Amino acid sequence: MAGIYIHIPFCKKACHYCDFHFSTSAQYKNQMLNALSSEIVLRKDYLDHEKIETIYFGGGTPSLLSADELKIIMDQITDQFEVSSYVEITLEANPDDLNKQYVREIRNSFINRFSIGVQSFHEDDLRWMNRAHTAAEALGAIKRIQDAGFENITADLIYGFPLLSNQKWEYNINQLVECRIPHLSTYAMTVEPKTALAAFINKGSERVMDENQSASQFLMLIDLLMESDFEHYEISNFAKPGMYSRHNSSYWNGVKYLGIGPSAHSFNGESRQWNISNNLKYITGLELKSIQAETEVLSIENRINEYIMTSLRTSKGMNLQVISEKFGSDYSDEISLGLEGFLEKKWISINEQVVSLTREGKLFADHIASDLFLQAI
């Protein structure tokens, strides 16, 4: 099995915190659609002809494309790849795009899963983030999607920023639970370089993020969703039984994937490739049948470190036996030596060679993983 990610690099507005690649100008939209189609053809052999089990339209804001424009891309994929009859096809969408007409058009398309960028149900939060939608539009979009018959829906929420009190955070979580959304993706607000938020903080016009607030709200999130029978299957992701994101799970399980579009990343088991983060250069290259990208061949240490990082984030945990069988017992033994301190702090548990993060340990997932990383010889 394998997956395909398509990056649609257009947005109506620039969210203050976002460092993904996008443009607020749709000047080159038609040329971009042609370029995406061309790249799909040029890279049809990248996945070694494995069957496509998941397709994800991300961005940017893919819901800025019409159903017909999305179909152009999808038709090219089905022409070049063998696509499973049970394929999961996700469309990221902003609530303000999900009007009645658009939902009706998408209902008659190939899309079978929605990822809705809610972020918050409070108007002051949304203005602070510079989001394009309102809280009312978010609730309306969810209802329209459900009324149209879609059940496989996820929504995004952000926590850990100065305006968000614990009371507001609990309200946001409960709203999605009451809306019967079966999957939530939740992210702590981070300040990325070259974003508007970083500039505001540097100028002193915005407060810095509070790590203690983020930690407290993360633990609140876990407790509230577990009480509502959600499974915490990855650090940032919660789902009702059977409603995991198949596409994102493939990333965490080391499955091959092809990234199409400017800034998109690909992985074929042996190397990584990432496309140029420039719309015009990407388009120009594809007009000449050339993909503007960089490639990194992964060493054994790189591949093990990737497994450490991704597996520890999931409820499956990191399996030392898997590392031993795939890469050799010397590597698993070296990693085992680094676990004692985390056991003493009760940040991890070990059961039959499977290392899992505890509730408190989830607060330190990145630190634990990086401390266990192997250095290339």
Beta strands, then each sheet from edge to edge (+ up, - down):
strand 1: 2-8
strand 2: 52-59
strand 3: 83-93
strand 4: 113-119
strand 5: 153-159
strand 6: 183-188
strand 7: 231-234
strand 8: 237-239
strand 9: 257-260
strand 10: 265-267
strand 11: 271-275
strand 12: 293-297
strand 13: 318-319
strand 14: 348-351
strand 15: 354-357
sheet 1: 7+ 8- 6+ 5+ 4+ 3+ 2+ 1+ 9+
sheet 2: 10+ 11- 12+
sheet 3: 13+ 15- 14+
end
